[in-house]
Amino acid sequence: MYRYIQIGSDAGFSRSLPREQIENRLRSFPEIVADSLHGFKNSDSALWFRINVGVCDSCGNYPARLPRHDGTANMIELICAETAHPVADNYFIGLAETIAGQLGWIIVPQDA
């Protein structure tokens, strides 16, 4: 099972940032490395995760008909293992909080 932690400007994903700015910020983390499939993944020394940078609608869904890519993104999705282990959970939440903080964004509540 996987857990999806979404990061955006607010619960409605109302603001975008240049995709290059987001990706450069992600590259600055030692536990994150570039990946050709998802965009980013864990380094060898980190717990397993994948990161997608993308465009979503106001509910966090990937609509089928989005405008052509304009070089911006409004969502980062951290995909990690669903776990009941507090250390792993704290690690993933901490990573998401740090990413969000670096961009001036938030972790979007799942019920948003």
C-alpha positions in Angstrom: 0.0 0.0 0.0 1.1 3.5 -0.7 0.5 6.8 1.0 0.2 10.0 -1.0 1.1 13.3 0.7 0.2 16.3 -1.5 2.0 19.7 -1.1 0.6 22.9 -2.6 0.2 26.6 -2.0 -3.1 26.0 -0.2 -6.0 23.5 0.0 -7.2 24.6 -3.5 -3.8 24.4 -5.2 -4.5 28.0 -6.3 -1.0 29.1 -7.0 1.8 27.7 -9.2 5.5 28.2 -9.2 7.9 27.7 -12.0 8.6 24.0 -12.4 12.3 24.6 -12.6 12.3 26.5 -9.3 10.5 23.5 -7.6 12.8 21.0 -9.2 16.0 22.9 -8.3 14.8 23.1 -4.7 14.1 19.3 -4.6 17.6 18.7 -6.0 19.1 20.6 -3.0 17.9 17.9 -0.6 20.6 15.2 0.1 17.9 12.5 0.4 16.3 13.3 -3.0 17.7 12.4 -6.4 16.4 12.8 -9.9 14.5 9.9 -11.4 13.5 9.5 -15.0 10.2 7.7 -14.2 8.7 9.9 -11.5 10.9 12.9 -11.5 12.5 12.3 -8.1 13.1 9.5 -5.7 14.9 8.7 -2.5 18.7 8.6 -2.4 20.3 5.3 -1.4 20.5 6.4 2.3 16.8 7.4 2.6 13.6 5.5 3.1 11.8 4.5 -0.1 9.7 7.3 -1.7 8.9 8.9 -5.1 8.0 12.5 -5.9 5.9 13.8 -8.7 5.8 17.5 -9.6 2.7 18.3 -11.6 -0.5 20.2 -12.3 -3.8 19.3 -10.7 -7.2 20.7 -10.3 -8.5 22.5 -7.2 -9.3 19.1 -5.5 -5.8 17.7 -6.2 -6.9 15.5 -9.1 -5.0 15.1 -12.3 -7.7 16.1 -14.8 -7.6 14.6 -18.3 -7.7 18.0 -20.1 -5.2 20.3 -18.6 -3.9 23.3 -20.5 -0.5 22.7 -22.2 2.4 22.8 -19.9 3.4 26.4 -19.3 6.5 25.7 -17.3 4.7 25.9 -13.9 3.4 23.4 -11.4 0.9 23.7 -8.5 1.4 20.4 -6.7 4.1 18.1 -5.4 3.1 14.6 -4.5 5.2 12.5 -2.2 4.5 8.8 -2.7 5.7 6.6 0.2 5.0 3.3 1.8 1.9 3.2 4.0 3.2 2.3 7.4 2.1 2.2 11.0 5.7 2.7 12.1 6.1 6.0 13.9 9.7 6.6 12.8 8.8 6.1 9.1 5.7 8.2 9.4 7.6 11.0 11.1 10.3 10.8 8.4 7.8 11.2 5.6 5.8 14.0 7.3 9.0 15.8 8.2 10.3 15.6 4.6 7.0 16.9 3.3 6.9 19.7 5.8 10.5 20.7 4.9 9.7 20.7 1.2 6.6 22.7 1.8 8.4 25.2 4.0 11.2 25.7 1.4 8.5 26.7 -1.1 6.2 28.7 1.1 3.6 26.0 0.6 1.7 23.6 2.9 0.8 19.9 3.2 -2.7 19.8 1.8 -5.1 18.0 4.2 -6.4 14.8 2.7 -10.0 15.8 3.2 -9.5 19.1 1.4 
